[in-house]
Structure formats: C-alpha cells, structure tokens
Amino acid sequence: MLVYANQLFFLPTNTADELIGTFARWLGKKVHVTIDRERMVEGIRALRFRDQSVLTTTSTFVLGKRESYPFLFNATYSHSDNEVTGRRWTLEMGLRQHHAQAEIECTVILKTEERSACVREPVKVSCPTLIEWLVQRALVNGTPGACYHLLTPDTVGTYLQVVTAADRRLPVVLMSCDRDGAYLMPIETIQPQIVGLCDIFLVPPVVDSFRLGNLVGRDRYAFSGGAKIFWPPRPTDEPGSCTWALLLPPNSSAPGHPRYSGSSNQILAAITDHLNVPLSLRHISRENVSEQIVRSRLQHIQPTSADLPDNNDAELQVYQELLGSVDDELRDRSQEISALQDQINSLTAENGRLLSLMAGYGHSTHENSVDVDLVRLRTAVLAQLGNTSSLVQSLEFVQGLFPERVEVLDSAFKSAQESDDARFKYCHKAGDLLLALVTNYWEVLAGGGPDQTAKDCFGAQAYSANESGLSVRGRAERTFLYRGEPVFMDKHLKIGGKDSLATTLRIHFEWFSGEKKIVIGHCGRHLRF
C-alpha cells in the first residue's frame, strides 16, 4: 500500500552528499548504529541490522571519478511493523542532479507490504520523520508549504490569483480557526508533513470572517475551524473554477468529507490520497539508477572504423563490465527472493503454534468459518473447566460465550500471547476476572448502575478506574483502535505489581454505554507510565 509520496527540490548550495548524510544520520538514530555516508554512496547490497531491518543503496558513483553527472542515488530501508504482525514498511529516498550547479531533485515514498489478506489492521495515514530532517536544508525558493500565508483583506488578490491559476499543479489548503482560535490541525504539526505538496493559507483569528468570505467568495472560503482543500484545475473545469474538499473538526455537527473524516489527520489523508500516485510515478527508484548506470557506460563506447581491430578489446571490456553490472543486479534480486522465501518457510513452520493467535485476528469481524470458531471455543471451554486455560484461551472463552457483551481487540490477543509465551503463572485468576467482567460487572453497568458500584464485582485491589500522572507515551500505549477510531482505555484489572511478564498482568478495557458492550484492548504486561 502506498502511504506517502513527495518530491522536493533543493538549492545546489546543498550537495547530494549532504542530503545522503542527512538520511544516514536519520537512519543511524533509528537503528542506533552509525551509518557510513561514503559507503552509502558507493552502494550497499543489503545491510541488515539487529532488528532485522535492511538498508540497500545504489548510485551512479564511479570510483575515481567523483564528479560524474547526471548523478542518481536511491536508498531503500525496510523494517517490520512493531505492532502488526505480518506487515513490513519500506521507505525509499531518491536523488537526481544533472550537473554541479543544478537543483537537486529528491523523492521520498513510504509504503507497506502485507504477507497475506489476514493482516487486517488498518494502515494509519502518516508522514515519515525523514521529511522533517530533509526540509531543514535549503529548499528551492517558492517551495509549496515551506511557509504559510495569512488570508486578510490585503492579501485577497494574491490568494485568488493562486487558487484560480489555470496552470496550478498542486492543491491549496485554506484553514480557518474556531472561536478559541484553534485550527483543524496545529500549523506547526501539519506544515512539516505537507511541505512540497501544497500551498497553505490561514485565516487569522482577528479577521472579520463574514466580510472576508464575501471578498473571496463563499465557495473559496472556510468557517468555524474547518479547512478547504482546492484541487488543481482539470481540463474540463470552467476558467477560474476548481473542485474542493471540505474538512471539519471531529466535534462539528455538520457533515464533513466522508472519505477523510475518519482519519486522525484529515488534511494529510486527503492530500496523499490525491497526490500519491502521480508523485510515485516521478520517484527515483533503484531501477532508474540502474538504467542510468547502463546508459552512462554505453555512452563511453565509441567505435571507429579506422581503429576497429585495436578497439575490440576495449569494447569487449566495457561489455563485460555491463554484463557484470546486470549480473550483480540479478544476484541482489535473487538474494532478496531467497530471504523472502526463508521468511515464508519460517512463518509456515510456526503456523500450528500460532493458530489460535492468527484466528484471533478475525474475532472483531466474525468472518472466520463456523467450524474453526467452534473448535477454538470448545478447546477454550474445556481448558477453563480443567483450570488449564491460557490467557488467549480465557479471552476466547469470554468472547465466544458473550459475543454481544464483549469484543476483544487484536491488540489484546497479541499481548496475551506474549504473556503466555513467558509462562504467566496466574491464568486461572485472570480467567475469573474476565468472567466477572462480562457477567457481574456488565450486568451492573447495563442496568444503569454506576462504575463505583460495579467495581465491587472484582474484590479489593483488582480494579482501577484510572491512572494518574501518565506521560504522553503512557497515554499512547493505552490508546487502541476500535472500529477505526482511537480509544483511550484507562480502566483496568490487575494482577501483581512487578515488572514481570510471568507474574504481572493488566487488562485494559472500556465500557461503551450506547452499545452496552465492553471492549478489551490489552491483556498482558504492565504498560509504561
């Protein structure tokens, strides 16, 4: 899946080496290893790090001929998703410079690959942090989004000129503020993510919105904290007109754009949805670099009829070098295929052991076959009755018996499996707490009783309604996706207090009164504060 694509141009005061060095420092901080910039320029077939992430680079660099133009470079870094099993992320950066005084073209794409259709966790709209590192360099003057503009009565003419330009190729974003002076997204957050992708105009809090709306036209204006994205004009559009998308704050009573309103970052979601494909076609890929290498070598072949016998050896050597380059490329691809095949074989070998966890990915949507569900539920019930159940089986037990009362998220099954692998000692006690959660506790809340009364169902010291003093990371670890929306789950059941997977357990959940349902997001280790 293509997640993000961008194309930036840098002034020649930056060198390609400096941009490659920026990538090396960014990656070095990510993998906690120093990356040699010179080695990246010369080419890296496959540098594997401790977390099994892989870096591959290629360029038109010729040993002994540093100033070789056009210069092309590609770096590809791929790594597994830390939270979603079976998903792999790939980030690519490409560079192109035609001569020493020319602008440097830089393309960046971010994409994911899933091992199968069973990987159902939605991909979040995101911008690679590499972009924030790159834009600290000197961009070409007039780069869209490098700075934002204020829309006031004095700048109406400039704004209309930009929006109605017939040759405009990128979107224009207009953001208005609400009564508290807040925008749909903080400008300091959204600007680094969309630099190079669109122009940004802000309506300042002190302006007369009604008057300004009349000056620019109601269809070219946004009110009450909303944002409008004006798409580039199409050949079929009338002169001076363009299509737009209206984005509204989540708490707005008016309907926003249905395609993007479910995203936590509506502006980035809309822009990447519109620009990813055309920008990806301009990406400087490994194949582009390899083609330029071959093209450059072919240009050095200049046979003359007068000296043909003497030149045969030289031409043969060039052809041998070209064949060697192609052979190296094929060998690299063969190694990549071999590595992927090893991963497939490893995953196939683990299939039996992880059958219950893989089946758990379908719990929320109930799309698994009835036979598999029945076998799994039967196993869980027998284990519960025999006091031999694991945490995963306890979750399957309560969800299988009370599907209308509880929904267990994939994140809970994953965390439970981690504790099971660490041989958690108090599975029977955890099963009793889960059973009380979906019976006594649920019945009190479903009957309109307060949480203060419902907590008595678990006994002393087993339930906590909230945790104080949480850090930003702590709140993030307690936030889980439920039906595409982030939900902060502070309520939890607890066993033990040490930092140990074998003796400590936390079950984080949330009560949805409208659905009369308990949603469990975590069942495993003690989350960080």
KACOR-V303098 format. One record per run of one state. SS is the DSSP state (~ for helix, > for strand, _ for the rest). FROM is the first residue (numbers start at 1). TO is the last residue. Records with the same first field share a line. If there is no record, write none. Layout:
SS->FROM-TO ; FROM-TO
This chain:
_->1-1 ; 11-15 ; 32-36 ; 43-43 ; 49-53 ; 60-61 ; 63-64 ; 66-70 ; 81-86 ; 98-103 ; 115-129 ; 135-138 ; 140-148 ; 151-152 ; 164-170 ; 176-176 ; 178-182 ; 184-186 ; 195-197 ; 203-208 ; 217-217 ; 221-226 ; 231-243 ; 248-265 ; 282-285 ; 300-307 ; 350-354 ; 361-369 ; 386-390 ; 402-405 ; 409-409 ; 422-426 ; 447-450 ; 459-462 ; 465-471 ; 478-478 ; 483-484 ; 489-490 ; 496-504 ; 513-516 ; 525-529
>->2-10 ; 44-48 ; 54-59 ; 62-62 ; 65-65 ; 71-80 ; 87-97 ; 104-114 ; 139-139 ; 149-150 ; 171-175 ; 177-177 ; 183-183 ; 198-202 ; 227-230 ; 244-247 ; 406-408 ; 463-464 ; 479-482 ; 485-488 ; 491-495 ; 505-512 ; 517-524
~->16-31 ; 37-42 ; 130-134 ; 153-163 ; 187-194 ; 209-216 ; 218-220 ; 266-281 ; 286-299 ; 308-349 ; 355-360 ; 370-385 ; 391-401 ; 410-421 ; 427-446 ; 451-458 ; 472-477
